[in-house]
Amino acid sequence: MNETKFEAFAVAYRKGLKEAVELDMGKAPEKREYAYTVEQVPIVVEKMLKAMRENPRSVNYGGSKGFARTCKTLGIKHTMKAIFAYLEVV
């Protein structure tokens, strides 16, 4: 995995997930997609980044608006294939 690109991904993911959760909090509780609050985002981000680093194929990239925002920021498609190509996962 390319460490420089991973760090850029991490910065974009921190921002993207926070924005996604902030938008989600504006919805009625029964329509929310995220079970955690904005204050919990840093904890979730660090767990996800750890999972990506240790076993990138174990992460569900497709179901997250946080990952979608990350990919948009980085100018890549929101697919596992595009994320792996960007990060140079072998």
PANUGU-250933 format. One record per residue (C-alpha): residue number from 1; chain; x negated, y negated, z. Coordinates in nm, 3 decimals, decimal comma, padded with zeros to 5 digits. Layout:
BEGIN
i|ch|c1|c2|c3
NUM|A|X|Y|Z $
...
This chain:
BEGIN
i|ch|c1|c2|c3
1|A|00,000|00,000|00,000 $
2|A|-00,128|-00,343|-00,092 $
3|A|-00,171|-00,527|00,242 $
4|A|-00,152|-00,876|00,092 $
5|A|00,175|-00,796|-00,081 $
6|A|00,305|-00,620|00,230 $
7|A|00,244|-00,935|00,433 $
8|A|00,424|-01,147|00,171 $
9|A|00,710|-00,897|00,179 $
10|A|00,719|-00,912|00,560 $
11|A|00,743|-01,294|00,560 $
12|A|01,024|-01,284|00,302 $
13|A|01,204|-01,003|00,489 $
14|A|01,195|-01,190|00,821 $
15|A|01,359|-01,488|00,653 $
16|A|01,598|-01,285|00,437 $
17|A|01,732|-01,068|00,718 $
18|A|01,777|-01,367|00,948 $
19|A|01,977|-01,548|00,678 $
20|A|02,186|-01,239|00,605 $
21|A|02,271|-01,189|00,972 $
22|A|02,351|-01,559|01,018 $
23|A|02,599|-01,539|00,730 $
24|A|02,740|-01,216|00,867 $
25|A|02,803|-01,372|01,208 $
26|A|03,048|-01,612|01,040 $
27|A|03,276|-01,321|00,948 $
28|A|03,548|-01,169|01,160 $
29|A|03,398|-00,903|01,390 $
30|A|03,569|-00,615|01,208 $
31|A|03,421|-00,731|00,874 $
32|A|03,062|-00,768|00,988 $
33|A|02,797|-00,552|00,828 $
34|A|02,531|-00,595|01,096 $
35|A|02,568|-00,457|01,449 $
36|A|02,306|-00,692|01,593 $
37|A|02,277|-01,067|01,650 $
38|A|02,041|-01,326|01,505 $
39|A|01,844|-01,314|01,831 $
40|A|01,780|-00,942|01,775 $
41|A|01,653|-00,986|01,417 $
42|A|01,282|-01,007|01,513 $
43|A|01,305|-00,670|01,690 $
44|A|01,484|-00,509|01,395 $
45|A|01,237|-00,658|01,147 $
46|A|00,937|-00,522|01,333 $
47|A|01,094|-00,174|01,352 $
48|A|01,172|-00,178|00,979 $
49|A|00,826|-00,301|00,884 $
50|A|00,672|-00,030|01,103 $
51|A|00,888|00,233|00,930 $
52|A|00,791|00,094|00,589 $
53|A|00,424|00,111|00,675 $
54|A|00,439|00,462|00,824 $
55|A|00,683|00,628|00,582 $
56|A|00,812|00,392|00,311 $
57|A|01,038|00,658|00,159 $
58|A|01,236|00,689|00,483 $
59|A|01,379|00,335|00,462 $
60|A|01,718|00,255|00,310 $
61|A|01,636|-00,045|00,093 $
62|A|01,956|-00,040|-00,112 $
63|A|02,215|-00,106|00,156 $
64|A|02,073|-00,422|00,308 $
65|A|02,149|-00,781|00,214 $
66|A|01,830|-00,866|00,403 $
67|A|01,630|-00,659|00,156 $
68|A|01,830|-00,806|-00,133 $
69|A|01,736|-01,159|-00,022 $
70|A|01,374|-01,049|00,022 $
71|A|01,358|-00,914|-00,331 $
72|A|01,517|-01,228|-00,474 $
73|A|01,259|-01,442|-00,296 $
74|A|00,977|-01,226|-00,435 $
75|A|01,126|-01,219|-00,785 $
76|A|01,168|-00,841|-00,799 $
77|A|01,469|-00,615|-00,846 $
78|A|01,646|-00,488|-00,538 $
79|A|01,559|-00,123|-00,597 $
80|A|01,329|00,117|-00,419 $
81|A|01,133|00,163|-00,742 $
82|A|01,074|-00,213|-00,780 $
83|A|00,983|-00,255|-00,413 $
84|A|00,736|00,034|-00,431 $
85|A|00,584|-00,105|-00,751 $
86|A|00,547|-00,446|-00,588 $
87|A|00,390|-00,302|-00,272 $
88|A|00,182|-00,054|-00,473 $
89|A|00,312|00,243|-00,275 $
90|A|00,146|00,563|-00,394 $
